[in-house]
Amino acid sequence: MATVGFTLMAEALYLHKPYLALPMRGQLEQEINAYFLARLQYGKCMRRVNGQAIGDFLYRLPDYREHLSQYTASDNSAIQSKINELLADDCALARQYHRQRQTGFDKTRKSTM
């Protein structure tokens, strides 16, 4: 049982460990992480520590493990590949996008004057 910050939860999923989540109140990221954890059936989310919720989590461990067995962890290679692709042309695409935005901004500004 732990809070549902991204890093700790991601490490548990990478190791295929079911997770009993206790999101910190008012932390949107943790609420979202807990929601998807439960929806994907990788673990259980509970709002308050109580014996019934812990017992239910323990009872369902085989189900959580089964769902986690289908989870395939991936690395950052897809993101790194895209960054390399964008940098390969010395950021020409980013400069073109910026010029188009700037031109559009200038036209809008002139029409309001």
Secondary structure, 3 states (H helix, E strand, C coil): CECCCHHHHHHHHHCCCCEEECCCCCCHHHHHHHHHHHHCCCEEECCCCCHHHHHHHHHCHHHHHHHHHCCCCCCCHHHHHHHHHHHHCCCHHHHHHHHHHHHHHHHHHHHCC
